[in-house]
Amino acid sequence: MKDGKAWVGDLVFDEDAQREGIIHDVKRGVFHLRPPAGGQPWTNPDGDRLTVLTPREQRVGA
């Protein structure tokens, strides 16, 4: 998380796509996500529609 919001590496729930994903990039304010276990990536232009399930720090054991 970055400043309490979803950010790169976080496992999130995308309210618009109705599925979980991992944020792998943010370009020009558009969030690029990939499924946790294979499948097609997607984008979401509204970071407020992403709910953090597991922050990156917890996912990578930092």
mmCIF file of the N, C-alpha and C atoms, coordinates in Angstrom:
data_MODEL
# 
_entry.id   MODEL 
# 
loop_
_atom_site.group_PDB 
_atom_site.id 
_atom_site.type_symbol 
_atom_site.label_atom_id 
_atom_site.label_alt_id 
_atom_site.label_comp_id 
_atom_site.label_asym_id 
_atom_site.label_entity_id 
_atom_site.label_seq_id 
_atom_site.pdbx_PDB_ins_code 
_atom_site.Cartn_x 
_atom_site.Cartn_y 
_atom_site.Cartn_z 
_atom_site.occupancy 
_atom_site.B_iso_or_equiv 
_atom_site.pdbx_formal_charge 
_atom_site.auth_seq_id 
_atom_site.auth_comp_id 
_atom_site.auth_asym_id 
_atom_site.auth_atom_id 
_atom_site.pdbx_PDB_model_num 
ATOM 1   N N  . MET A 1 1  ? 0.846   -1.178  0.000   1.00 0.00 ? 1  MET A N  1 
ATOM 2   C CA . MET A 1 1  ? 0.000   0.000   0.000   1.00 0.00 ? 1  MET A CA 1 
ATOM 3   C C  . MET A 1 1  ? 0.889   1.237   0.000   1.00 0.00 ? 1  MET A C  1 
ATOM 4   N N  . LYS A 1 2  ? 0.359   2.268   -0.584  1.00 0.00 ? 2  LYS A N  1 
ATOM 5   C CA . LYS A 1 2  ? 1.047   3.549   -0.624  1.00 0.00 ? 2  LYS A CA 1 
ATOM 6   C C  . LYS A 1 2  ? 0.079   4.589   -0.097  1.00 0.00 ? 2  LYS A C  1 
ATOM 7   N N  . ASP A 1 3  ? 0.429   5.192   1.005   1.00 0.00 ? 3  ASP A N  1 
ATOM 8   C CA . ASP A 1 3  ? -0.443  6.198   1.629   1.00 0.00 ? 3  ASP A CA 1 
ATOM 9   C C  . ASP A 1 3  ? -1.844  5.650   1.902   1.00 0.00 ? 3  ASP A C  1 
ATOM 10  N N  . GLY A 1 4  ? -1.914  4.366   2.283   1.00 0.00 ? 4  GLY A N  1 
ATOM 11  C CA . GLY A 1 4  ? -3.192  3.745   2.617   1.00 0.00 ? 4  GLY A CA 1 
ATOM 12  C C  . GLY A 1 4  ? -4.017  3.295   1.426   1.00 0.00 ? 4  GLY A C  1 
ATOM 13  N N  . LYS A 1 5  ? -3.473  3.424   0.219   1.00 0.00 ? 5  LYS A N  1 
ATOM 14  C CA . LYS A 1 5  ? -4.203  3.020   -0.981  1.00 0.00 ? 5  LYS A CA 1 
ATOM 15  C C  . LYS A 1 5  ? -3.479  1.877   -1.683  1.00 0.00 ? 5  LYS A C  1 
ATOM 16  N N  . ALA A 1 6  ? -4.198  1.190   -2.551  1.00 0.00 ? 6  ALA A N  1 
ATOM 17  C CA . ALA A 1 6  ? -3.633  0.074   -3.308  1.00 0.00 ? 6  ALA A CA 1 
ATOM 18  C C  . ALA A 1 6  ? -2.450  0.551   -4.149  1.00 0.00 ? 6  ALA A C  1 
ATOM 19  N N  . TRP A 1 7  ? -1.410  -0.327  -4.229  1.00 0.00 ? 7  TRP A N  1 
ATOM 20  C CA . TRP A 1 7  ? -0.238  0.015   -5.030  1.00 0.00 ? 7  TRP A CA 1 
ATOM 21  C C  . TRP A 1 7  ? 0.421   -1.255  -5.551  1.00 0.00 ? 7  TRP A C  1 
ATOM 22  N N  . VAL A 1 8  ? 1.456   -1.100  -6.326  1.00 0.00 ? 8  VAL A N  1 
ATOM 23  C CA . VAL A 1 8  ? 2.148   -2.203  -6.986  1.00 0.00 ? 8  VAL A CA 1 
ATOM 24  C C  . VAL A 1 8  ? 2.531   -3.285  -5.976  1.00 0.00 ? 8  VAL A C  1 
ATOM 25  N N  . GLY A 1 9  ? 2.181   -4.520  -6.317  1.00 0.00 ? 9  GLY A N  1 
ATOM 26  C CA . GLY A 1 9  ? 2.503   -5.674  -5.491  1.00 0.00 ? 9  GLY A CA 1 
ATOM 27  C C  . GLY A 1 9  ? 1.389   -6.100  -4.559  1.00 0.00 ? 9  GLY A C  1 
ATOM 28  N N  . ASP A 1 10 ? 0.393   -5.246  -4.365  1.00 0.00 ? 10 ASP A N  1 
ATOM 29  C CA . ASP A 1 10 ? -0.721  -5.585  -3.478  1.00 0.00 ? 10 ASP A CA 1 
ATOM 30  C C  . ASP A 1 10 ? -1.685  -6.563  -4.152  1.00 0.00 ? 10 ASP A C  1 
ATOM 31  N N  . LEU A 1 11 ? -2.200  -7.494  -3.366  1.00 0.00 ? 11 LEU A N  1 
ATOM 32  C CA . LEU A 1 11 ? -3.304  -8.346  -3.806  1.00 0.00 ? 11 LEU A CA 1 
ATOM 33  C C  . LEU A 1 11 ? -4.572  -7.577  -3.495  1.00 0.00 ? 11 LEU A C  1 
ATOM 34  N N  . VAL A 1 12 ? -5.396  -7.354  -4.500  1.00 0.00 ? 12 VAL A N  1 
ATOM 35  C CA . VAL A 1 12 ? -6.593  -6.523  -4.339  1.00 0.00 ? 12 VAL A CA 1 
ATOM 36  C C  . VAL A 1 12 ? -7.835  -7.218  -4.863  1.00 0.00 ? 12 VAL A C  1 
ATOM 37  N N  . PHE A 1 13 ? -8.987  -6.684  -4.459  1.00 0.00 ? 13 PHE A N  1 
ATOM 38  C CA . PHE A 1 13 ? -10.255 -7.075  -5.072  1.00 0.00 ? 13 PHE A CA 1 
ATOM 39  C C  . PHE A 1 13 ? -10.698 -5.906  -5.923  1.00 0.00 ? 13 PHE A C  1 
ATOM 40  N N  . ASP A 1 14 ? -10.899 -6.165  -7.213  1.00 0.00 ? 14 ASP A N  1 
ATOM 41  C CA . ASP A 1 14 ? -11.343 -5.144  -8.162  1.00 0.00 ? 14 ASP A CA 1 
ATOM 42  C C  . ASP A 1 14 ? -12.864 -5.172  -8.195  1.00 0.00 ? 14 ASP A C  1 
ATOM 43  N N  . GLU A 1 15 ? -13.477 -4.128  -7.672  1.00 0.00 ? 15 GLU A N  1 
ATOM 44  C CA . GLU A 1 15 ? -14.948 -4.070  -7.598  1.00 0.00 ? 15 GLU A CA 1 
ATOM 45  C C  . GLU A 1 15 ? -15.587 -4.035  -8.976  1.00 0.00 ? 15 GLU A C  1 
ATOM 46  N N  . ASP A 1 16 ? -14.909 -3.433  -9.951  1.00 0.00 ? 16 ASP A N  1 
ATOM 47  C CA . ASP A 1 16 ? -15.475 -3.343  -11.296 1.00 0.00 ? 16 ASP A CA 1 
ATOM 48  C C  . ASP A 1 16 ? -15.421 -4.688  -12.023 1.00 0.00 ? 16 ASP A C  1 
ATOM 49  N N  . ALA A 1 17 ? -14.295 -5.382  -11.918 1.00 0.00 ? 17 ALA A N  1 
ATOM 50  C CA . ALA A 1 17 ? -14.130 -6.674  -12.593 1.00 0.00 ? 17 ALA A CA 1 
ATOM 51  C C  . ALA A 1 17 ? -14.692 -7.826  -11.768 1.00 0.00 ? 17 ALA A C  1 
ATOM 52  N N  . GLN A 1 18 ? -14.970 -7.565  -10.487 1.00 0.00 ? 18 GLN A N  1 
ATOM 53  C CA . GLN A 1 18 ? -15.475 -8.582  -9.566  1.00 0.00 ? 18 GLN A CA 1 
ATOM 54  C C  . GLN A 1 18 ? -14.531 -9.781  -9.484  1.00 0.00 ? 18 GLN A C  1 
ATOM 55  N N  . ARG A 1 19 ? -13.223 -9.477  -9.325  1.00 0.00 ? 19 ARG A N  1 
ATOM 56  C CA . ARG A 1 19 ? -12.244 -10.539 -9.156  1.00 0.00 ? 19 ARG A CA 1 
ATOM 57  C C  . ARG A 1 19 ? -10.998 -10.017 -8.459  1.00 0.00 ? 19 ARG A C  1 
ATOM 58  N N  . GLU A 1 20 ? -10.203 -10.960 -7.962  1.00 0.00 ? 20 GLU A N  1 
ATOM 59  C CA . GLU A 1 20 ? -8.957  -10.623 -7.284  1.00 0.00 ? 20 GLU A CA 1 
ATOM 60  C C  . GLU A 1 20 ? -7.839  -10.495 -8.296  1.00 0.00 ? 20 GLU A C  1 
ATOM 61  N N  . GLY A 1 21 ? -6.882  -9.639  -7.970  1.00 0.00 ? 21 GLY A N  1 
ATOM 62  C CA . GLY A 1 21 ? -5.721  -9.490  -8.835  1.00 0.00 ? 21 GLY A CA 1 
ATOM 63  C C  . GLY A 1 21 ? -4.563  -8.881  -8.078  1.00 0.00 ? 21 GLY A C  1 
ATOM 64  N N  . ILE A 1 22 ? -3.406  -8.943  -8.692  1.00 0.00 ? 22 ILE A N  1 
ATOM 65  C CA . ILE A 1 22 ? -2.208  -8.340  -8.141  1.00 0.00 ? 22 ILE A CA 1 
ATOM 66  C C  . ILE A 1 22 ? -1.841  -7.167  -9.039  1.00 0.00 ? 22 ILE A C  1 
ATOM 67  N N  . ILE A 1 23 ? -1.640  -6.015  -8.439  1.00 0.00 ? 23 ILE A N  1 
ATOM 68  C CA . ILE A 1 23 ? -1.241  -4.842  -9.217  1.00 0.00 ? 23 ILE A CA 1 
ATOM 69  C C  . ILE A 1 23 ? 0.211   -5.029  -9.635  1.00 0.00 ? 23 ILE A C  1 
ATOM 70  N N  . HIS A 1 24 ? 0.472   -5.005  -10.938 1.00 0.00 ? 24 HIS A N  1 
ATOM 71  C CA . HIS A 1 24 ? 1.848   -5.170  -11.387 1.00 0.00 ? 24 HIS A CA 1 
ATOM 72  C C  . HIS A 1 24 ? 2.430   -3.905  -11.983 1.00 0.00 ? 24 HIS A C  1 
ATOM 73  N N  . ASP A 1 25 ? 1.594   -2.884  -12.203 1.00 0.00 ? 25 ASP A N  1 
ATOM 74  C CA . ASP A 1 25 ? 2.111   -1.620  -12.719 1.00 0.00 ? 25 ASP A CA 1 
ATOM 75  C C  . ASP A 1 25 ? 1.026   -0.551  -12.598 1.00 0.00 ? 25 ASP A C  1 
ATOM 76  N N  . VAL A 1 26 ? 1.467   0.691   -12.581 1.00 0.00 ? 26 VAL A N  1 
ATOM 77  C CA . VAL A 1 26 ? 0.551   1.830   -12.635 1.00 0.00 ? 26 VAL A CA 1 
ATOM 78  C C  . VAL A 1 26 ? 1.156   2.802   -13.635 1.00 0.00 ? 26 VAL A C  1 
ATOM 79  N N  . LYS A 1 27 ? 0.421   3.052   -14.715 1.00 0.00 ? 27 LYS A N  1 
ATOM 80  C CA . LYS A 1 27 ? 0.895   3.960   -15.759 1.00 0.00 ? 27 LYS A CA 1 
ATOM 81  C C  . LYS A 1 27 ? -0.140  5.033   -16.003 1.00 0.00 ? 27 LYS A C  1 
ATOM 82  N N  . ARG A 1 28 ? 0.292   6.283   -15.834 1.00 0.00 ? 28 ARG A N  1 
ATOM 83  C CA . ARG A 1 28 ? -0.595  7.430   -16.055 1.00 0.00 ? 28 ARG A CA 1 
ATOM 84  C C  . ARG A 1 28 ? -1.904  7.301   -15.285 1.00 0.00 ? 28 ARG A C  1 
ATOM 85  N N  . GLY A 1 29 ? -1.808  6.758   -14.071 1.00 0.00 ? 29 GLY A N  1 
ATOM 86  C CA . GLY A 1 29 ? -2.979  6.630   -13.207 1.00 0.00 ? 29 GLY A CA 1 
ATOM 87  C C  . GLY A 1 29 ? -3.850  5.414   -13.465 1.00 0.00 ? 29 GLY A C  1 
ATOM 88  N N  . VAL A 1 30 ? -3.476  4.597   -14.443 1.00 0.00 ? 30 VAL A N  1 
ATOM 89  C CA . VAL A 1 30 ? -4.234  3.382   -14.749 1.00 0.00 ? 30 VAL A CA 1 
ATOM 90  C C  . VAL A 1 30 ? -3.529  2.200   -14.090 1.00 0.00 ? 30 VAL A C  1 
ATOM 91  N N  . PHE A 1 31 ? -4.278  1.427   -13.316 1.00 0.00 ? 31 PHE A N  1 
ATOM 92  C CA . PHE A 1 31 ? -3.742  0.276   -12.604 1.00 0.00 ? 31 PHE A CA 1 
ATOM 93  C C  . PHE A 1 31 ? -3.781  -0.947  -13.519 1.00 0.00 ? 31 PHE A C  1 
ATOM 94  N N  . HIS A 1 32 ? -2.639  -1.627  -13.634 1.00 0.00 ? 32 HIS A N  1 
ATOM 95  C CA . HIS A 1 32 ? -2.532  -2.838  -14.449 1.00 0.00 ? 32 HIS A CA 1 
ATOM 96  C C  . HIS A 1 32 ? -2.477  -4.013  -13.493 1.00 0.00 ? 32 HIS A C  1 
ATOM 97  N N  . LEU A 1 33 ? -3.418  -4.944  -13.657 1.00 0.00 ? 33 LEU A N  1 
ATOM 98  C CA . LEU A 1 33 ? -3.533  -6.083  -12.751 1.00 0.00 ? 33 LEU A CA 1 
ATOM 99  C C  . LEU A 1 33 ? -3.381  -7.395  -13.496 1.00 0.00 ? 33 LEU A C  1 
ATOM 100 N N  . ARG A 1 34 ? -2.982  -8.408  -12.722 1.00 0.00 ? 34 ARG A N  1 
ATOM 101 C CA . ARG A 1 34 ? -2.915  -9.770  -13.262 1.00 0.00 ? 34 ARG A CA 1 
ATOM 102 C C  . ARG A 1 34 ? -3.560  -10.690 -12.242 1.00 0.00 ? 34 ARG A C  1 
ATOM 103 N N  . PRO A 1 35 ? -4.131  -11.788 -12.701 1.00 0.00 ? 35 PRO A N  1 
ATOM 104 C CA . PRO A 1 35 ? -4.718  -12.744 -11.762 1.00 0.00 ? 35 PRO A CA 1 
ATOM 105 C C  . PRO A 1 35 ? -3.632  -13.347 -10.870 1.00 0.00 ? 35 PRO A C  1 
ATOM 106 N N  . PRO A 1 36 ? -3.970  -13.752 -9.657  1.00 0.00 ? 36 PRO A N  1 
ATOM 107 C CA . PRO A 1 36 ? -2.973  -14.356 -8.772  1.00 0.00 ? 36 PRO A CA 1 
ATOM 108 C C  . PRO A 1 36 ? -2.409  -15.673 -9.312  1.00 0.00 ? 36 PRO A C  1 
ATOM 109 N N  . ALA A 1 37 ? -3.194  -16.383 -10.125 1.00 0.00 ? 37 ALA A N  1 
ATOM 110 C CA . ALA A 1 37 ? -2.730  -17.694 -10.613 1.00 0.00 ? 37 ALA A CA 1 
ATOM 111 C C  . ALA A 1 37 ? -3.107  -17.899 -12.078 1.00 0.00 ? 37 ALA A C  1 
ATOM 112 N N  . GLY A 1 38 ? -2.455  -17.201 -12.961 1.00 0.00 ? 38 GLY A N  1 
ATOM 113 C CA . GLY A 1 38 ? -2.690  -17.385 -14.393 1.00 0.00 ? 38 GLY A CA 1 
ATOM 114 C C  . GLY A 1 38 ? -3.957  -16.728 -14.897 1.00 0.00 ? 38 GLY A C  1 
ATOM 115 N N  . GLY A 1 39 ? -4.005  -16.480 -16.170 1.00 0.00 ? 39 GLY A N  1 
ATOM 116 C CA . GLY A 1 39 ? -5.152  -15.835 -16.791 1.00 0.00 ? 39 GLY A CA 1 
ATOM 117 C C  . GLY A 1 39 ? -4.748  -14.533 -17.452 1.00 0.00 ? 39 GLY A C  1 
ATOM 118 N N  . GLN A 1 40 ? -5.729  -13.847 -17.964 1.00 0.00 ? 40 GLN A N  1 
ATOM 119 C CA . GLN A 1 40 ? -5.491  -12.608 -18.701 1.00 0.00 ? 40 GLN A CA 1 
ATOM 120 C C  . GLN A 1 40 ? -5.401  -11.396 -17.778 1.00 0.00 ? 40 GLN A C  1 
ATOM 121 N N  . PRO A 1 41 ? -4.425  -10.521 -18.011 1.00 0.00 ? 41 PRO A N  1 
ATOM 122 C CA . PRO A 1 41 ? -4.340  -9.279  -17.243 1.00 0.00 ? 41 PRO A CA 1 
ATOM 123 C C  . PRO A 1 41 ? -5.449  -8.316  -17.658 1.00 0.00 ? 41 PRO A C  1 
ATOM 124 N N  . TRP A 1 42 ? -5.687  -7.303  -16.840 1.00 0.00 ? 42 TRP A N  1 
ATOM 125 C CA . TRP A 1 42 ? -6.691  -6.284  -17.129 1.00 0.00 ? 42 TRP A CA 1 
ATOM 126 C C  . TRP A 1 42 ? -6.263  -4.970  -16.492 1.00 0.00 ? 42 TRP A C  1 
ATOM 127 N N  . THR A 1 43 ? -7.003  -3.925  -16.767 1.00 0.00 ? 43 THR A N  1 
ATOM 128 C CA . THR A 1 43 ? -6.694  -2.610  -16.208 1.00 0.00 ? 43 THR A CA 1 
ATOM 129 C C  . THR A 1 43 ? -7.908  -2.053  -15.475 1.00 0.00 ? 43 THR A C  1 
ATOM 130 N N  . ASN A 1 44 ? -7.627  -1.099  -14.590 1.00 0.00 ? 44 ASN A N  1 
ATOM 131 C CA . ASN A 1 44 ? -8.681  -0.372  -13.906 1.00 0.00 ? 44 ASN A CA 1 
ATOM 132 C C  . ASN A 1 44 ? -8.195  1.066   -13.738 1.00 0.00 ? 44 ASN A C  1 
ATOM 133 N N  . PRO A 1 45 ? -8.932  2.036   -14.279 1.00 0.00 ? 45 PRO A N  1 
ATOM 134 C CA . PRO A 1 45 ? -8.499  3.429   -14.189 1.00 0.00 ? 45 PRO A CA 1 
ATOM 135 C C  . PRO A 1 45 ? -8.824  4.094   -12.849 1.00 0.00 ? 45 PRO A C  1 
ATOM 136 N N  . ASP A 1 46 ? -9.490  3.387   -11.952 1.00 0.00 ? 46 ASP A N  1 
ATOM 137 C CA . ASP A 1 46 ? -9.933  3.996   -10.694 1.00 0.00 ? 46 ASP A CA 1 
ATOM 138 C C  . ASP A 1 46 ? -9.409  3.206   -9.493  1.00 0.00 ? 46 ASP A C  1 
ATOM 139 N N  . GLY A 1 47 ? -8.298  3.658   -8.937  1.00 0.00 ? 47 GLY A N  1 
ATOM 140 C CA . GLY A 1 47 ? -7.696  2.995   -7.790  1.00 0.00 ? 47 GLY A CA 1 
ATOM 141 C C  . GLY A 1 47 ? -8.596  2.939   -6.571  1.00 0.00 ? 47 GLY A C  1 
ATOM 142 N N  . ASP A 1 48 ? -9.585  3.817   -6.510  1.00 0.00 ? 48 ASP A N  1 
ATOM 143 C CA . ASP A 1 48 ? -10.527 3.798   -5.387  1.00 0.00 ? 48 ASP A CA 1 
ATOM 144 C C  . ASP A 1 48 ? -11.472 2.605   -5.450  1.00 0.00 ? 48 ASP A C  1 
ATOM 145 N N  . ARG A 1 49 ? -11.522 1.915   -6.595  1.00 0.00 ? 49 ARG A N  1 
ATOM 146 C CA . ARG A 1 49 ? -12.377 0.737   -6.764  1.00 0.00 ? 49 ARG A CA 1 
ATOM 147 C C  . ARG A 1 49 ? -11.617 -0.554  -6.453  1.00 0.00 ? 49 ARG A C  1 
ATOM 148 N N  . LEU A 1 50 ? -10.374 -0.404  -5.965  1.00 0.00 ? 50 LEU A N  1 
ATOM 149 C CA . LEU A 1 50 ? -9.541  -1.551  -5.613  1.00 0.00 ? 50 LEU A CA 1 
ATOM 150 C C  . LEU A 1 50 ? -9.416  -1.625  -4.099  1.00 0.00 ? 50 LEU A C  1 
ATOM 151 N N  . THR A 1 51 ? -9.781  -2.758  -3.530  1.00 0.00 ? 51 THR A N  1 
ATOM 152 C CA . THR A 1 51 ? -9.695  -2.974  -2.089  1.00 0.00 ? 51 THR A CA 1 
ATOM 153 C C  . THR A 1 51 ? -8.516  -3.889  -1.800  1.00 0.00 ? 51 THR A C  1 
ATOM 154 N N  . VAL A 1 52 ? -7.595  -3.418  -0.960  1.00 0.00 ? 52 VAL A N  1 
ATOM 155 C CA . VAL A 1 52 ? -6.410  -4.210  -0.636  1.00 0.00 ? 52 VAL A CA 1 
ATOM 156 C C  . VAL A 1 52 ? -6.810  -5.391  0.241   1.00 0.00 ? 52 VAL A C  1 
ATOM 157 N N  . LEU A 1 53 ? -6.471  -6.593  -0.223  1.00 0.00 ? 53 LEU A N  1 
ATOM 158 C CA . LEU A 1 53 ? -6.702  -7.815  0.544   1.00 0.00 ? 53 LEU A CA 1 
ATOM 159 C C  . LEU A 1 53 ? -5.439  -8.188  1.318   1.00 0.00 ? 53 LEU A C  1 
ATOM 160 N N  . THR A 1 54 ? -4.285  -8.118  0.636   1.00 0.00 ? 54 THR A N  1 
ATOM 161 C CA . THR A 1 54 ? -2.987  -8.405  1.264   1.00 0.00 ? 54 THR A CA 1 
ATOM 162 C C  . THR A 1 54 ? -1.968  -7.423  0.710   1.00 0.00 ? 54 THR A C  1 
ATOM 163 N N  . PRO A 1 55 ? -1.408  -6.568  1.562   1.00 0.00 ? 55 PRO A N  1 
ATOM 164 C CA . PRO A 1 55 ? -0.372  -5.636  1.083   1.00 0.00 ? 55 PRO A CA 1 
ATOM 165 C C  . PRO A 1 55 ? 0.876   -6.385  0.616   1.00 0.00 ? 55 PRO A C  1 
ATOM 166 N N  . ARG A 1 56 ? 1.601   -5.757  -0.280  1.00 0.00 ? 56 ARG A N  1 
ATOM 167 C CA . ARG A 1 56 ? 2.819   -6.352  -0.821  1.00 0.00 ? 56 ARG A CA 1 
ATOM 168 C C  . ARG A 1 56 ? 3.759   -6.812  0.288   1.00 0.00 ? 56 ARG A C  1 
ATOM 169 N N  . GLU A 1 57 ? 3.918   -6.009  1.308   1.00 0.00 ? 57 GLU A N  1 
ATOM 170 C CA . GLU A 1 57 ? 4.839   -6.336  2.399   1.00 0.00 ? 57 GLU A CA 1 
ATOM 171 C C  . GLU A 1 57 ? 4.527   -7.679  3.049   1.00 0.00 ? 57 GLU A C  1 
ATOM 172 N N  . GLN A 1 58 ? 3.264   -7.998  3.161   1.00 0.00 ? 58 GLN A N  1 
ATOM 173 C CA . GLN A 1 58 ? 2.855   -9.287  3.735   1.00 0.00 ? 58 GLN A CA 1 
ATOM 174 C C  . GLN A 1 58 ? 2.971   -10.412 2.727   1.00 0.00 ? 58 GLN A C  1 
ATOM 175 N N  . ARG A 1 59 ? 2.749   -10.091 1.456   1.00 0.00 ? 59 ARG A N  1 
ATOM 176 C CA . ARG A 1 59 ? 2.811   -11.122 0.416   1.00 0.00 ? 59 ARG A CA 1 
ATOM 177 C C  . ARG A 1 59 ? 4.223   -11.627 0.188   1.00 0.00 ? 59 ARG A C  1 
ATOM 178 N N  . VAL A 1 60 ? 5.208   -10.751 0.264   1.00 0.00 ? 60 VAL A N  1 
ATOM 179 C CA . VAL A 1 60 ? 6.588   -11.147 -0.017  1.00 0.00 ? 60 VAL A CA 1 
ATOM 180 C C  . VAL A 1 60 ? 7.376   -11.447 1.252   1.00 0.00 ? 60 VAL A C  1 
ATOM 181 N N  . GLY A 1 61 ? 6.732   -11.363 2.403   1.00 0.00 ? 61 GLY A N  1 
ATOM 182 C CA . GLY A 1 61 ? 7.384   -11.714 3.651   1.00 0.00 ? 61 GLY A CA 1 
ATOM 183 C C  . GLY A 1 61 ? 8.392   -10.696 4.132   1.00 0.00 ? 61 GLY A C  1 
ATOM 184 N N  . ALA A 1 62 ? 8.198   -9.435  3.792   1.00 0.00 ? 62 ALA A N  1 
ATOM 185 C CA . ALA A 1 62 ? 9.145   -8.379  4.196   1.00 0.00 ? 62 ALA A CA 1 
ATOM 186 C C  . ALA A 1 62 ? 9.068   -8.078  5.664   1.00 0.00 ? 62 ALA A C  1 
# 
